[in-house]
Amino acid sequence: MIVLGCMNLDIILREDRLINSHEDKKYMDKWDQLNRMSLMIMKCVILKAFRDTLFEEAIAARIFLEELKKKFTKNDKVETSTILTKLLSMKYKGKENIRKYILEMFHLASKLKALKLELSKNLFVYLVLISLPT
């Protein structure tokens, strides 16, 4: 984005392309040229592994960025589910320090709290007790 701004190519991200009209032909040609250059720069900067999976037929840089955003938007539900599954499946094996083990469980619980899923203190204590060997 910085490169596009420095080269005055970011106009295509701020302004829409005008509908075909004869008096704005010069503007449309300039917009198309800037759009092509911006797409080329963006595609060169992105890693090849990601470039191949992205929307290949993007005709506008703005559409390309929207598709990129959709691909890499963080999904809190998946992260919450993953952390909760890890927390519930933890079992103390007796080989490591018990304090370190409980702190690891507490760390996972605090991650859940940051994702707006707070465990009560009593529930956390029960989870720790259940995970310990009998």
Secondary structure as UniProt FT lines:
FT   HELIX           2..6
FT   TURN            7..8
FT   HELIX           11..14
FT   HELIX           22..24
FT   HELIX           25..45
FT   HELIX           48..51
FT   TURN            52..53
FT   TURN            56..57
FT   HELIX           61..72
FT   HELIX           76..89
FT   HELIX           98..114
FT   TURN            115..116
FT   HELIX           121..131
//
